[in-house]
Amino acid sequence: MNLHFKKGTLVGAAELSANASSNTGDAAVTQGMTSVCLILLLLSAAAEGIVGNVAKLMWLLSLVPLTVMNPGAGLGIYVASAAIYSAPYVYGMAGQSSRFGSLFERPDNFALGGTLLFWMLCFRRRLLWRSWGLAVLISMFLLITFAHATILGLMTRTNFAVFMRMFGFPLILFLLIVGSPVSGGYMRAFFATVMTLTVYLAAISVLEGIDLRALIIPTWVTDPQLNETIGTNRSGGTFLQSEWNGFALCLGFCIMVGLLLMDNRRYGFLKYAAVLLCLAAIYFTFTRAAWLATAAASLLLLLRSPQPRDRLHLKRIFSIAVIGIALFVLILFPGGTAKKRTADTDTVYFRINLWMAGVQMAMNRPILGHGFGQFKEGVVDYHEDTSLVPFANLPEEGMVAHNTMLNILVEQGGLGLLLYLMIFIQIYLRARRASIALSPKAGQIWVTAFTLVYIINTQFIVAYEPTTNFIYYGAMGLLIGTENDGAGS
């Protein structure tokens, strides 16, 4: 795995062979390095003062050789850092959401910069020609949105930060990945790292659910000034918000099941324990979108798995998980929050009122929209009483759309929504095609389930949170990029 130079460019890191990625020795080293990075990341979040700062620095330094050795594992580690470090700024500290932060405040931002730089070195323009249509659509979507908001004077630092974590960075990284030589080993390493992250996030959510917050790392999750879910009996996890937490857990659950199907002889009893823990955590978010998405993906995977062995494997996993969760909940939580959430019609009427006002707002500027970041600013002006549903007041300061598609329609217009849908559909179709090489039928079903989880969750929230976007577009990019395996030299 020596790096070498060719015509003045660094190509060794970009052209690590698939043989090296699948080699047992290299896989063991990658797994060991990944474990070290995850331990240092957790230590950096747990420790304070000079110990925490040294841990952050060591974590960033350890990420460099891991990313060179296996870019998929490196990407997974970055996603884990975003899950831990971004939320206090994205959500808990709204006034600081546009700050880049210092090395010791936002090490995840520096990791993102390094990740993007590495994939730029891996990038091969001729490989992107296989996805030239996607590249054109993504470029148009990003440029039109940015130019429109800039011309209207709306692209403030805060809006720019939101724009980049919602669309810019995930889609740019996606293009870099699909334009790079990617081996199946990279995708497996990414899946394994996200699976580990999911187990960690699930453990935190369950600890919140059973009110053992003293055991949670990082400690800011238990800070009531940051975490508004405290006192609501809903688990917000490191995201400090139950909807985003449920969204991330759903995606992680789907990746977990996908990894178990790829390596169904590995992990032993741990695979059942991990799935059980993840489903329990999703339950404790008390987020109906997450419940619906998990149920839909589970049924699709269970009923549509083409191989009897896979179907039996999934039945065992889900049966043990469902029975375990049912007993756990009935013993410790015989009623209460779940019943209230399922019977809560006030929030349903509130969102319908919000969405109807959003539709009226979109009709006012149907082509290019009102500009990025303007839904919350203007939706109250379009809110009026109708006879369709009971009237619900909107806050005077406005409200986010709670629906990604509607948010795009209002802010970026019909043109923006059309481009977004074309991008999304193209990514899905390309990923299904790429999955055939890995597993002719099971792979396509998994891609559909994974996409379904993303679609369902984003119908009830706006996809502002970076972790979920990087998990989805990172996984799809790596899957599509496997079509380039062996074509990079």
Secondary structure, 3 states (H helix, E strand, C coil): CCCCEECCEECCCCCCCHHHHHCHHHHHHHHHHHHHHHHHHHHHHHCCHHHHHHHHHHHHHHHHHHHHHCHHHHHHHHHHHHHHHCHHHHHHCHHHCCCCCCCCCCHHHHHHHHHHHHHHHHCCHHHHHHHHHHHHHHHHHHHHHHHHHHHCCCCCHHHHHHHHHHHHHHHHHHHHHHCCCCCHHHHHHHHHHHHHHHHHHHHHHHHHHCCCHHHCCCHHHHCCCCCCCCCCCCCCHHHCCHHHHHHHHHHHHHHHHHHHHHCCCCCCHHHHHHHHHHHHHHHHHCCHHHHHHHHHHHHHHHHHCCCHHHHHHHHHHHHHHHHHHHHHHHHHCCCCHHHHHHHCCHHHHHHHHHHHHHHHHHHHCCCCCCCCCCHHHHHHHHCCCCCCCCCCCCCCCCCCCCCHHHHHHHHHHHHHHHHHHHHHHHHHHHHHHHHHHHCCCHHHHHHHHHHHHHHHHHCCCCCCCHHHHHHHHHHHHHHHHHHHCCCCC
